[in-house]
Amino acid sequence: MAKKQEGRKVVAQNRKALHEYFIDERYEAGLVLSGTEVKSLREGRSTIGDAHAGEMQGDLWLFNAYIPEFHGGNQFNHETRRPRKLLMRRRQIESLKGAVQRKGLTVVPLSIYFNERGWAKVELGLARGKKLVDKRASEKERDWQRDRQRLLRETHKSGD
């Protein structure tokens, strides 16, 4: 289900992106949705693990994001993996397109959430791919942080 985080209700996260990529910059984009897509998102059943953002017709679009059909929708229900337009300022779109073309970076969605006003938003990351060595190093660092926290908890409990 969705969880609250900093005044926003997160409905889908792309945890795989943090493992596969170094995130250089983060952007917030609006999302053009139909009514049944919004209702389905509010139920918190969508996935963006295989999704990516790219240019189409001069705008930025979200591809391959899975938003399941709304159970109460009838013949007006939406297509589950259709491309969805992202709403950003023109200057931001141009800078993202330039970074992708010049530096070979990728635009990946990190999360879909509802902000405090109830609008559906996508957090995008400008990402560089990790090599296998980098993935191992970040996994080793994550394991060390977890062990360190466990040790600190144990020393605080024994010190009381």
FIBAMI-267318 format. One record per atom (N, C-alpha, C, O): residue number from 1; residue in three letters; atom name; x, z, y. Coordinates in steps of 0.1 Angstrom, whole numbers, plus 5000, padded with zeros to 4 digits. Each point is the difference from the previous one (the first is absolute). Layout:
<rs>
   pos   code   site     c1     c3     c2
   NUM    Ala     CA      X      Z      Y
...
</rs>
This chain:
<rs>
   pos   code   site     c1     c3     c2
     1    Met      N   5008   5000   4988
     1    Met     CA   4992   5000   5012
     1    Met      C   5009   5000   5012
     1    Met      O   5012   5001   4999
     2    Ala      N   4982   4998   5013
     2    Ala     CA   5007   4999   5012
     2    Ala      C   5005   5014   5004
     2    Ala      O   4994   5010   4997
     3    Lys      N   5017   4990   5011
     3    Lys     CA   5006   5013   5004
     3    Lys      C   5002   4999   5015
     3    Lys      O   5004   4990   5005
     4    Lys      N   4994   5021   5002
     4    Lys     CA   5002   5001   5014
     4    Lys      C   5015   5002   5003
     4    Lys      O   5007   5007   4993
     5    Gln      N   4998   4986   5017
     5    Gln     CA   5014   5000   5004
     5    Gln      C   5001   4997   5015
     5    Gln      O   4997   4989   5004
     6    Glu      N   5007   5021   5004
     6    Glu     CA   5002   4998   5014
     6    Glu      C   4988   4995   5007
     6    Glu      O   5001   4991   5009
     7    Gly      N   4987   5014   4988
     7    Gly     CA   4988   4995   5007
     7    Gly      C   4995   4986   4994
     7    Gly      O   4991   4994   5006
     8    Arg      N   5014   5002   4983
     8    Arg     CA   4996   4987   4994
     8    Arg      C   4997   5002   4986
     8    Arg      O   5007   5008   4993
     9    Lys      N   4984   4985   5002
     9    Lys     CA   4995   5001   4986
     9    Lys      C   5006   4988   4992
     9    Lys      O   4996   4989   5001
    10    Val      N   5015   5014   4991
    10    Val     CA   5007   4989   4993
    10    Val      C   4992   4997   4987
    10    Val      O   4996   5008   4993
    11    Val      N   5001   4979   5006
    11    Val     CA   4992   4995   4988
    11    Val      C   5008   4992   4990
    11    Val      O   4996   4999   4989
    12    Ala      N   5016   4996   5015
    12    Ala     CA   5009   4993   4991
    12    Ala      C   5014   5001   5005
    12    Ala      O   5003   4998   5012
    13    Gln      N   5006   5004   4978
    13    Gln     CA   5014   5001   5004
    13    Gln      C   5008   4991   4991
    13    Gln      O   4997   4998   4988
    14    Asn      N   5014   4997   5017
    14    Asn     CA   5009   4991   4992
    14    Asn      C   5013   5008   4998
    14    Asn      O   5010   4998   5007
    15    Arg      N   4990   5010   4983
    15    Arg     CA   5012   5008   4997
    15    Arg      C   5011   4992   4995
    15    Arg      O   5012   5003   5002
    16    Lys      N   4985   4986   4991
    16    Lys     CA   5010   4991   4994
    16    Lys      C   5008   4994   5011
    16    Lys      O   5012   4997   4998
    17    Ala      N   4983   5001   5014
    17    Ala     CA   5007   4993   5011
    17    Ala      C   5012   5009   5004
    17    Ala      O   5010   4995   5004
    18    Leu      N   4988   5018   4996
    18    Leu     CA   5011   5009   5005
    18    Leu      C   5011   5000   4989
    18    Leu      O   5012   5003   5004
    19    His      N   4985   4994   4984
    19    His     CA   5010   4999   4989
    19    His      C   5007   4987   5001
    19    His      O   5012   4999   4997
    20    Glu      N   4981   4990   5006
    20    Glu     CA   5005   4987   4999
    20    Glu      C   5007   4995   5013
    20    Glu      O   5009   4991   5000
    21    Tyr      N   4988   5016   5012
    21    Tyr     CA   5005   4995   5013
    21    Tyr      C   5005   5011   5008
    21    Tyr      O   4996   5012   4999
    22    Phe      N   5013   4984   5010
    22    Phe     CA   5004   5009   5012
    22    Phe      C   4990   4996   5011
    22    Phe      O   4999   4988   5003
    23    Ile      N   4994   5022   5003
    23    Ile     CA   4991   4997   5010
    23    Ile      C   5007   5002   5014
    23    Ile      O   5004   5011   5003
    24    Asp      N   4997   4978   5004
    24    Asp     CA   5007   5000   5013
    24    Asp      C   4991   5005   5011
    24    Asp      O   5004   5009   5008
    25    Glu      N   4985   4984   4993
    25    Glu     CA   4990   5004   5011
    25    Glu      C   4986   5001   4994
    25    Glu      O   4997   4993   4990
    26    Arg      N   4995   5015   5017
    26    Arg     CA   4986   5001   4995
    26    Arg      C   4991   4995   5012
    26    Arg      O   5002   5003   5011
    27    Tyr      N   4987   4991   4985
    27    Tyr     CA   4990   4995   5009
    27    Tyr      C   4986   5004   4996
    27    Tyr      O   4998   5002   4988
    28    Glu      N   4993   4999   5021
    28    Glu     CA   4986   5002   4997
    28    Glu      C   4992   4988   5003
    28    Glu      O   5002   4994   5011
    29    Ala      N   4989   5002   4980
    29    Ala     CA   4992   4988   5002
    29    Ala      C   4986   5002   4997
    29    Ala      O   4997   5008   4990
    30    Gly      N   4994   4986   5017
    30    Gly     CA   4986   5001   4997
    30    Gly      C   4997   4990   4988
    30    Gly      O   5008   4992   4997
    31    Leu      N   4980   5010   4997
    31    Leu     CA   4997   4992   4988
    31    Leu      C   4986   4994   5002
    31    Leu      O   4991   5008   5003
    32    Val      N   5007   4979   4995
    32    Val     CA   4987   4994   5001
    32    Val      C   4994   5001   4987
    32    Val      O   5004   4994   4990
    33    Leu      N   4985   5014   5009
    33    Leu     CA   4993   5002   4987
    33    Leu      C   4985   4997   5001
    33    Leu      O   4994   5000   5011
    34    Ser      N   5000   4997   4978
    34    Ser     CA   4985   4999   5000
    34    Ser      C   4994   5014   4997
    34    Ser      O   5008   5009   4997
    35    Gly      N   4979   4992   5004
    35    Gly     CA   4994   5013   4998
    35    Gly      C   5002   5006   4987
    35    Gly      O   5002   5012   4998
    36    Thr      N   4997   4980   4991
    36    Thr     CA   5001   5005   4987
    36    Thr      C   5015   5004   4997
    36    Thr      O   5002   5010   4992
    37    Glu      N   5007   4984   5014
    37    Glu     CA   5014   5004   4999
    37    Glu      C   5003   5014   5006
    37    Glu      O   5007   5008   4994
    38    Val      N   4987   4994   5017
    38    Val     CA   5001   5013   5007
    38    Val      C   4994   5011   4991
    38    Val      O   5006   5011   4998
    39    Lys      N   4983   4987   4997
    39    Lys     CA   4993   5010   4991
    39    Lys      C   5008   5002   4988
    39    Lys      O   5002   5012   4995
    40    Ser      N   5004   4978   4999
    40    Ser     CA   5008   5001   4988
    40    Ser      C   5013   5008   5003
    40    Ser      O   5005   5008   4992
    41    Leu      N   5001   4989   5020
    41    Leu     CA   5012   5007   5004
    41    Leu      C   4997   5015   5002
    41    Leu      O   5009   5008   4997
    42    Arg      N   4980   4995   5009
    42    Arg     CA   4996   5014   5002
    42    Arg      C   4999   5008   4987
    42    Arg      O   5002   5012   5000
    43    Glu      N   4995   4981   4989
    43    Glu     CA   5000   5006   4987
    43    Glu      C   5014   5003   4995
    43    Glu      O   5002   5007   4990
    44    Gly      N   5008   4986   5016
    44    Gly     CA   5014   5003   4997
    44    Gly      C   5005   4994   4987
    44    Gly      O   5008   5006   4993
    45    Arg      N   4987   4982   5003
    45    Arg     CA   5004   4994   4987
    45    Arg      C   5009   4988   5002
    45    Arg      O   5001   4992   4990
    46    Ser      N   5005   5005   5021
    46    Ser     CA   5007   4988   5002
    46    Ser      C   5015   5002   4996
    46    Ser      O   5005   5011   4999
    47    Thr      N   5002   4978   4999
    47    Thr     CA   5014   5000   4996
    47    Thr      C   5008   4989   5009
    47    Thr      O   4994   4989   5002
    48    Ile      N   5018   5015   5002
    48    Ile     CA   5008   4990   5008
    48    Ile      C   5014   4999   4994
    48    Ile      O   5009   4996   5007
    49    Gly      N   4992   5008   4980
    49    Gly     CA   5014   4999   4994
    49    Gly      C   5006   4986   5000
    49    Gly      O   5012   4999   5001
    50    Asp      N   4980   4991   4997
    50    Asp     CA   5005   4987   4999
    50    Asp      C   4997   4992   5013
    50    Asp      O   5003   4987   5000
    51    Ala      N   4993   5019   5010
    51    Ala     CA   4996   4993   5012
    51    Ala      C   5012   4997   5009
    51    Ala      O   5011   5007   4999
    52    His      N   4988   4983   5009
    52    His     CA   5010   4997   5010
    52    His      C   4993   4993   5012
    52    His      O   4989   4996   4999
    53    Ala      N   5018   5004   5012
    53    Ala     CA   4995   4994   5013
    53    Ala      C   5008   4988   5003
    53    Ala      O   5012   4999   4997
    54    Gly      N   4981   4991   5008
    54    Gly     CA   5007   4987   5004
    54    Gly      C   4992   4993   5010
    54    Gly      O   4989   5003   5004
    55    Glu      N   5017   4986   5001
    55    Glu     CA   4994   4992   5010
    55    Glu      C   4992   4989   4994
    55    Glu      O   5003   4994   4990
    56    Met      N   4985   5004   5016
    56    Met     CA   4991   4989   4996
    56    Met      C   4992   4996   5013
    56    Met      O   4994   5008   5006
    57    Gln      N   5007   4979   4998
    57    Gln     CA   4993   4995   5011
    57    Gln      C   5004   5008   5013
    57    Gln      O   4992   5002   5009
    58    Gly      N   5021   5001   4992
    58    Gly     CA   5005   5007   5012
    58    Gly      C   4997   5014   5002
    58    Gly      O   5004   5007   5009
    59    Asp      N   4989   4999   4981
    59    Asp     CA   4996   5014   5000
    59    Asp      C   5007   5007   4988
    59    Asp      O   5005   4994   4991
    60    Leu      N   4994   5020   5009
    60    Leu     CA   5005   5007   4989
    60    Leu      C   4989   5004   4991
    60    Leu      O   4989   5004   5005
    61    Trp      N   5012   4994   4982
    61    Trp     CA   4990   5003   4990
    61    Trp      C   5005   5009   4989
    61    Trp      O   5012   5000   4997
    62    Leu      N   4979   5007   4997
    62    Leu     CA   5004   5009   4989
    62    Leu      C   4995   4993   4987
    62    Leu      O   4988   4997   4998
    63    Phe      N   5021   5000   4993
    63    Phe     CA   4998   4993   4988
    63    Phe      C   5000   5009   4988
    63    Phe      O   5008   5009   4999
    64    Asn      N   4983   4989   4991
    64    Asn     CA   5001   5006   4987
    64    Asn      C   4997   5015   5000
    64    Asn      O   5003   5007   4991
    65    Ala      N   4990   4998   5019
    65    Ala     CA   4996   5014   5000
    65    Ala      C   4987   5001   4993
    65    Ala      O   4991   4991   5002
    66    Tyr      N   5008   5018   4989
    66    Tyr     CA   4988   5001   4991
    66    Tyr      C   4990   5011   5006
    66    Tyr      O   5003   5011   5000
    67    Ile      N   4986   4984   5004
    67    Ile     CA   4989   5009   5005
    67    Ile      C   4988   4996   4990
    67    Ile      O   4994   4989   5002
    68    Pro      N   5002   5020   4989
    68    Pro     CA   4990   4997   4990
    68    Pro      C   4986   4998   5007
    68    Pro      O   4998   5004   5011
    69    Glu      N   4994   4988   4982
    69    Glu     CA   4987   4998   5005
    69    Glu      C   4992   5013   5001
    69    Glu      O   5002   5009   4992
    70    Phe      N   4990   4992   5018
    70    Phe     CA   4992   5012   5003
    70    Phe      C   4988   5000   4989
    70    Phe      O   4993   4990   4999
    71    His      N   5006   5021   4995
    71    His     CA   4990   5001   4989
    71    His      C   4985   4998   5005
    71    His      O   4992   4996   4993
    72    Gly      N   5006   5007   5020
    72    Gly     CA   4986   4999   5005
    72    Gly      C   4998   4986   5007
    72    Gly      O   4989   4997   5005
    73    Gly      N   5022   4995   4995
    73    Gly     CA   4999   4987   5006
    73    Gly      C   4992   4990   4991
    73    Gly      O   5001   5001   4988
    74    Asn      N   4992   4990   5018
    74    Asn     CA   4993   4990   4992
    74    Asn      C   5007   4987   5001
    74    Asn      O   5012   4999   4999
    75    Gln      N   4981   4990   5003
    75    Gln     CA   5007   4986   5000
    75    Gln      C   5009   4999   5012
    75    Gln      O   5007   4990   5001
    76    Phe      N   4992   5019   5009
    76    Phe     CA   5009   4999   5012
    76    Phe      C   5013   5008   4998
    76    Phe      O   5007   5002   5010
    77    Asn      N   4996   5002   4978
    77    Asn     CA   5012   5007   4997
    77    Asn      C   5012   4991   5003
    77    Asn      O   4999   4988   5000
    78    His      N   5013   5019   5002
    78    His     CA   5012   4992   5004
    78    His      C   5008   4996   4988
    78    His      O   4998   5005   4989
    79    Glu      N   5012   4986   5013
    79    Glu     CA   5009   4996   4990
    79    Glu      C   5011   5011   5000
    79    Glu      O   5005   5005   5011
    80    Thr      N   5000   4999   4977
    80    Thr     CA   5009   5012   4999
    80    Thr      C   5014   4998   5006
    80    Thr      O   5006   5009   5006
    81    Arg      N   5000   4979   4992
    81    Arg     CA   5013   4998   5004
    81    Arg      C   5002   4989   5011
    81    Arg      O   5010   4993   5001
    82    Arg      N   4980   5006   5007
    82    Arg     CA   5000   4989   5011
    82    Arg      C   5011   5004   5011
    82    Arg      O   5002   5012   5002
    83    Pro      N   5003   4978   5004
    83    Pro     CA   5009   5003   5012
    83    Pro      C   4992   5007   5011
    83    Pro      O   4989   4995   5003
    84    Arg      N   5017   5015   5003
    84    Arg     CA   4994   5007   5011
    84    Arg      C   5008   4999   5013
    84    Arg      O   5012   5003   4999
    85    Lys      N   4982   4994   5012
    85    Lys     CA   5007   4998   5012
    85    Lys      C   5005   5014   5006
    85    Lys      O   4992   5009   4999
    86    Leu      N   5020   4991   5006
    86    Leu     CA   5005   5012   5006
    86    Leu      C   5000   4999   5015
    86    Leu      O   5003   4989   5005
    87    Leu      N   4993   5021   5002
    87    Leu     CA   4998   5000   5014
    87    Leu      C   5012   5007   5007
    87    Leu      O   5001   5013   4998
    88    Met      N   5007   4980   5009
    88    Met     CA   5012   5006   5007
    88    Met      C   5001   4992   5013
    88    Met      O   4994   4989   5002
    89    Arg      N   5014   5017   5007
    89    Arg     CA   5003   4993   5013
    89    Arg      C   5009   4988   4997
    89    Arg      O   5008   5000   4991
    90    Arg      N   4990   4989   5016
    90    Arg     CA   5007   4988   4998
    90    Arg      C   5015   5002   5000
    90    Arg      O   5007   4994   4992
    91    Arg      N   4998   5014   5017
    91    Arg     CA   5015   5003   5001
    91    Arg      C   5005   5006   4987
    91    Arg      O   5011   4997   4996
    92    Gln      N   4981   5012   4998
    92    Gln     CA   5004   5007   4988
    92    Gln      C   5000   4990   4988
    92    Gln      O   5010   4999   4992
    93    Ile      N   4980   4992   5008
    93    Ile     CA   5000   4990   4990
    93    Ile      C   5012   4990   5001
    93    Ile      O   5006   4997   4989
    94    Glu      N   4997   4999   5023
    94    Glu     CA   5011   4991   5002
    94    Glu      C   5013   5007   4996
    94    Glu      O   5009   4993   4994
    95    Ser      N   4993   5020   5009
    95    Ser     CA   5013   5007   4996
    95    Ser      C   5000   5001   4985
    95    Ser      O   5011   4999   4994
    96    Leu      N   4978   5004   4999
    96    Leu     CA   5000   5001   4986
    96    Leu      C   5004   4986   4993
    96    Leu      O   5008   5000   4991
    97    Lys      N   4985   4990   5014
    97    Lys     CA   5003   4986   4995
    97    Lys      C   5015   4997   5002
    97    Lys      O   5006   4994   4991
    98    Gly      N   4999   5009   5021
    98    Gly     CA   5014   4997   5002
    98    Gly      C   5010   5007   4991
    98    Gly      O   5010   4995   4996
    99    Ala      N   4987   5018   5002
    99    Ala     CA   5008   5008   4991
    99    Ala      C   5000   4995   4986
    99    Ala      O   5010   5000   4993
   100    Val      N   4978   4995   5002
   100    Val     CA   4999   4995   4987
   100    Val      C   5008   4987   4999
   100    Val      O   5007   4998   4990
   101    Gln      N   4992   4993   5020
   101    Gln     CA   5007   4987   4999
   101    Gln      C   5015   5002   5002
   101    Gln      O   5008   4993   4993
   102    Arg      N   4996   5015   5017
   102    Arg     CA   5015   5001   5003
   102    Arg      C   5007   5009   4990
   102    Arg      O   5011   4996   4995
   103    Lys      N   4984   5015   5002
   103    Lys     CA   5007   5010   4993
   103    Lys      C   4996   5000   4985
   103    Lys      O   5007   5008   4992
   104    Gly      N   4983   4985   5004
   104    Gly     CA   4996   5000   4986
   104    Gly      C   4993   5013   4996
   104    Gly      O   5001   5004   4988
   105    Leu      N   4993   5003   5021
   105    Leu     CA   4993   5012   4997
   105    Leu      C   4986   4997   4995
   105    Leu      O   4995   4989   5000
   106    Thr      N   4998   5021   4994
   106    Thr     CA   4987   4999   4995
   106    Thr      C   4991   5010   5007
   106    Thr      O   5004   5011   5004
   107    Val      N   4983   4985   4998
   107    Val     CA   4990   5009   5006
   107    Val      C   4991   5005   4988
   107    Val      O   4993   4992   4994
   108    Val      N   5008   5021   5003
   108    Val     CA   4992   5006   4990
   108    Val      C   4991   5010   5005
   108    Val      O   5003   5008   5009
   109    Pro      N   4985   4993   4985
   109    Pro     CA   4990   5011   5004
   109    Pro      C   5005   5013   4994
   109    Pro      O   5002   5000   4988
   110    Leu      N   4998   5010   5019
   110    Leu     CA   5004   5013   4995
   110    Leu      C   4988   5009   4997
   110    Leu      O   5000   5008   4990
   111    Ser      N   4989   4991   5018
   111    Ser     CA   4988   5007   4997
   111    Ser      C   4988   4994   5008
   111    Ser      O   5002   4993   5010
   112    Ile      N   4986   5010   4985
   112    Ile     CA   4988   4997   5007
   112    Ile      C   4993   5013   5002
   112    Ile      O   4999   5008   4991
   113    Tyr      N   4996   4994   5021
   113    Tyr     CA   4994   5013   5004
   113    Tyr      C   4989   4997   5011
   113    Tyr      O   5000   4990   5006
   114    Phe      N   4992   5021   4996
   114    Phe     CA   4991   5000   5011
   114    Phe      C   5005   5010   5010
   114    Phe      O   5004   5011   4997
   115    Asn      N   4997   4984   5015
   115    Asn     CA   5006   5009   5011
   115    Asn      C   4989   5010   5004
   115    Asn      O   4989   5000   4995
   116    Glu      N   5014   5008   5015
   116    Glu     CA   4991   5010   5005
   116    Glu      C   4987   4994   5005
   116    Glu      O   4989   5007   5000
   117    Arg      N   5011   4981   5005
   117    Arg     CA   4988   4993   5005
   117    Arg      C   4992   4993   4989
   117    Arg      O   4989   4995   5003
   118    Gly      N   5016   5005   4985
   118    Gly     CA   4993   4994   4989
   118    Gly      C   5003   4985   4997
   118    Gly      O   4993   4994   4993
   119    Trp      N   5017   5001   5014
   119    Trp     CA   5004   4986   4999
   119    Trp      C   5010   4999   4988
   119    Trp      O   5008   5008   4998
   120    Ala      N   4990   4981   4994
   120    Ala     CA   5009   4997   4989
   120    Ala      C   5013   4995   5006
   120    Ala      O   5000   4990   5007
   121    Lys      N   5011   5015   4989
   121    Lys     CA   5013   4996   5005
   121    Lys      C   5010   4998   4988
   121    Lys      O   4998   5006   4989
   122    Val      N   5012   4986   5013
   122    Val     CA   5010   4998   4990
   122    Val      C   5014   5003   5006
   122    Val      O   5003   4996   5011
   123    Glu      N   5005   5012   4982
   123    Glu     CA   5013   5003   5005
   123    Glu      C   5009   4990   4993
   123    Glu      O   5001   5000   4988
   124    Leu      N   5006   4992   5020
   124    Leu     CA   5009   4989   4995
   124    Leu      C   5014   5005   5002
   124    Leu      O   5004   5007   5010
   125    Gly      N   5005   4989   4981
   125    Gly     CA   5014   5003   5001
   125    Gly      C   5008   4987   5000
   125    Gly      O   4998   4991   4992
   126    Leu      N   5012   5008   5017
   126    Leu     CA   5009   4989   5000
   126    Leu      C   5011   5004   4990
   126    Leu      O   5008   5010   5003
   127    Ala      N   4993   4983   4986
   127    Ala     CA   5008   5006   4989
   127    Ala      C   5012   4990   4996
   127    Ala      O   4999   4988   5000
   128    Arg      N   5012   5019   4995
   128    Arg     CA   5011   4993   4994
   128    Arg      C   5000   5004   4986
   128    Arg      O   4998   5012   4996
   129    Gly      N   5005   4979   4995
   129    Gly     CA   5000   5002   4985
   129    Gly      C   5011   5009   4996
   129    Gly      O   5011   4999   5005
   130    Lys      N   4987   5010   4986
   130    Lys     CA   5010   5009   4994
   130    Lys      C   5006   4993   4988
   130    Lys      O   4994   4993   4993
   131    Lys      N   5019   5009   5005
   131    Lys     CA   5007   4996   4988
   131    Lys      C   4999   5011   4990
   131    Lys      O   4996   5011   5003
   132    Leu      N   5007   4986   4985
   132    Leu     CA   4999   5010   4989
   132    Leu      C   5008   5012   5003
   132    Leu      O   4995   5012   4997
   133    Val      N   5017   4987   5009
   133    Val     CA   5008   5011   5003
   133    Val      C   4993   5009   5010
   133    Val      O   5001   5012   4999
   134    Asp      N   4993   4982   5011
   134    Asp     CA   4993   5007   5010
   134    Asp      C   4988   5008   4995
   134    Asp      O   4998   5012   5003
   135    Lys      N   4995   4982   4987
   135    Lys     CA   4989   5007   4994
   135    Lys      C   5004   5012   4992
   135    Lys      O   4994   5010   5000
   136    Arg      N   5018   4988   4993
   136    Arg     CA   5005   5012   4992
   136    Arg      C   5005   5011   5010
   136    Arg      O   4997   5011   4997
   137    Ala      N   5009   4985   5014
   137    Ala     CA   5004   5010   5009
   137    Ala      C   4989   5008   5007
   137    Ala      O   5000   5012   5001
   138    Ser      N   4989   4981   5002
   138    Ser     CA   4989   5006   5006
   138    Ser      C   4993   5009   4990
   138    Ser      O   4994   5011   5003
   139    Glu      N   5005   4985   4984
   139    Glu     CA   4994   5008   4990
   139    Glu      C   5009   5013   4997
   139    Glu      O   4994   5011   4998
   140    Lys      N   5019   4987   5003
   140    Lys     CA   5009   5012   4998
   140    Lys      C   4998   5010   5012
   140    Lys      O   5000   5012   4997
   141    Glu      N   4999   4982   5015
   141    Glu     CA   4997   5009   5012
   141    Glu      C   4987   5007   4998
   141    Glu      O   4999   5012   5004
   142    Arg      N   4991   4981   4992
   142    Arg     CA   4986   5006   4998
   142    Arg      C   5001   5012   4990
   142    Arg      O   4994   5010   5002
   143    Asp      N   5013   4987   4987
   143    Asp     CA   5001   5010   4989
   143    Asp      C   5008   5013   5006
   143    Asp      O   4996   5011   4997
   144    Trp      N   5014   4986   5010
   144    Trp     CA   5008   5011   5006
   144    Trp      C   4991   5009   5009
   144    Trp      O   5001   5012   5000
   145    Gln      N   4992   4981   5009
   145    Gln     CA   4991   5007   5009
   145    Gln      C   4990   5009   4993
   145    Gln      O   4997   5011   5003
   146    Arg      N   4997   4983   4986
   146    Arg     CA   4990   5008   4992
   146    Arg      C   5007   5012   4993
   146    Arg      O   4995   5011   5000
   147    Asp      N   5017   4987   4995
   147    Asp     CA   5007   5011   4994
   147    Asp      C   5004   5011   5010
   147    Asp      O   5000   5012   4997
   148    Arg      N   5004   4983   5015
   148    Arg     CA   5004   5009   5010
   148    Arg      C   4988   5009   5005
   148    Arg      O   5002   5012   5001
   149    Gln      N   4986   4982   5000
   149    Gln     CA   4988   5007   5003
   149    Gln      C   4997   5011   4990
   149    Gln      O   4996   5011   5003
   150    Arg      N   5006   4985   4984
   150    Arg     CA   4997   5009   4989
   150    Arg      C   5009   5012   5000
   150    Arg      O   4996   5011   4998
   151    Leu      N   5017   4986   5005
   151    Leu     CA   5010   5011   5001
   151    Leu      C   4997   5009   5011
   151    Leu      O   5001   5012   4999
   152    Leu      N   4996   4982   5013
   152    Leu     CA   4996   5009   5011
   152    Leu      C   4988   5009   4997
   152    Leu      O   5000   5011   5004
   153    Arg      N   4990   4983   4990
   153    Arg     CA   4988   5008   4996
   153    Arg      C   5004   5012   4991
   153    Arg      O   4995   5011   5001
   154    Glu      N   5013   4985   4989
   154    Glu     CA   5004   5011   4990
   154    Glu      C   5009   5011   5007
   154    Glu      O   4998   5011   4996
   155    Thr      N   5010   4985   5013
   155    Thr     CA   5008   5011   5007
   155    Thr      C   4992   5008   5009
   155    Thr      O   5002   5012   5001
   156    His      N   4988   4982   5005
   156    His     CA   4991   5008   5009
   156    His      C   4991   5010   4991
   156    His      O   4997   5011   5005
   157    Lys      N   4999   4984   4983
   157    Lys     CA   4992   5009   4992
   157    Lys      C   5008   5011   4994
   157    Lys      O   4996   5012   5000
   158    Ser      N   5017   4986   4996
   158    Ser     CA   5008   5010   4995
   158    Ser      C   5005   5010   5011
   158    Ser      O   5003   5011   4997
   159    Gly      N   4998   4984   5015
   159    Gly     CA   5005   5008   5011
   159    Gly      C   4989   5010   5005
   159    Gly      O   5003   5009   5007
   160    Asp      N   4984   4989   4990
   160    Asp     CA   4989   5008   5005
   160    Asp      C   4999   5013   4993
   160    Asp      O   4992   5008   5003
</rs>
